[in-house]
């Protein structure tokens, strides 16, 4: 499945009729139950290096996506699956979700970029405590920690995410992509380098048809027609 995910993501990024990408589970009880430890526990050296390298290629793809990424977290959310959610832009969680990174309990580290993403989401100290302890937390606590952004009743999760996705899909795609690059990629750069990225994105957007359309529509007090 890990090998299939990057291909699926690449397909969605390339699809002209896809404006927003949602990471969700097909199951009611689990968002992610983690790796099969009977198989995973036998991997050593080159096999483990190959697997983690594949994980990191997916992280790069997630973080470089020009399209907004949303996560719809339900049920139990642990291991590699929930790590994917850390690279999404807005995370919705059902109120009864249970979220955690229990890799410490098998003397391991979450390898799909969680150590880096969580340090940026939660701050160093909170991230260290969350990963040191390995406990599962409820949705409300996860929101307080900065792990999720919106908590909704369990039966309303997918409708809430779909509604927000439609709202974003109505925005200009090139501006969404520019904002995502400035915040996600620029946020990992030194401040001045981030400003340089912001400068280039601003100049590029100002030369786009959507910028002219947005100004014209605002002045004419009519809805914009984005390309």
Secondary structure, DSSP 4 states (H G I P E B T S, - for coil): -HHHHHHHHHHHHH-TT--EEEE--SSSSEEEE---HHHHTT--HHHHHHHHHHHHHHHHHHHH-SSEEEEEE-SEEEHHHHHHHHTSSEEEEETT-EEE-GGGGGT---TTTHHHHHHHHH-HHHHHHHHHH---EEHHHHHHHTS-SEEE-GGGHHHHHHHHHHHHHTS-HHHHHHHHIIIIIGGGS-HHHHHHHHHHHHHHHHTSHHHHHHHHHHHHTS-----
